[in-house]
């Protein structure tokens, strides 16, 4: 959390505000991510489409940074779609300005590297959970570690995130 605070403080002079409606897309598949966003208020999701089915990869709430990491880093087309689940207030910085600012601030660079490593660990845990835990265990872990998601995210997106159908999620919830 400390790193996020330092990152926002260092970037504050370069951040611009943006307000978007529920269902608005920040990034579509095939677009290049040229901005890094920070959620001030609201909720976003990142997902892919496979054979017409949406698969939610991650949710972003207040205090989280949002972008398509591979696209932002390499300036290549994104595999991901990022959209708002709620009306959302964001701050953003362009890729060009971020790279310039990081080059001039070793402390900022260090904080961003730590943040990226934390995100990597989060994705690693998600991956391990998908292959090691049952859907019930994944839901229980979500309730324990991120209960705000259960309250704020529509069931169809939660089910997709957990790798199950909405019907299966409904059954799991009814067992509790």
Secondary structure as GFF3:
##gff-version 3
##sequence-region A 1 176
A	DSSP	alpha_helix	2	11	.	.	.	ID=ss1
A	DSSP	three_ten_helix	12	14	.	.	.	ID=ss2
A	DSSP	beta_strand	16	20	.	.	.	ID=ss3
A	DSSP	beta_strand	25	27	.	.	.	ID=ss4
A	DSSP	beta_strand	35	41	.	.	.	ID=ss5
A	DSSP	beta_strand	44	50	.	.	.	ID=ss6
A	DSSP	beta_strand	53	60	.	.	.	ID=ss7
A	DSSP	beta_strand	65	66	.	.	.	ID=ss8
A	DSSP	alpha_helix	69	74	.	.	.	ID=ss9
A	DSSP	beta_strand	81	84	.	.	.	ID=ss10
A	DSSP	beta_strand	88	94	.	.	.	ID=ss11
A	DSSP	alpha_helix	95	103	.	.	.	ID=ss12
A	DSSP	alpha_helix	106	132	.	.	.	ID=ss13
A	DSSP	alpha_helix	135	145	.	.	.	ID=ss14
A	DSSP	alpha_helix	147	152	.	.	.	ID=ss15
A	DSSP	alpha_helix	155	162	.	.	.	ID=ss16
A	DSSP	alpha_helix	166	175	.	.	.	ID=ss17
###
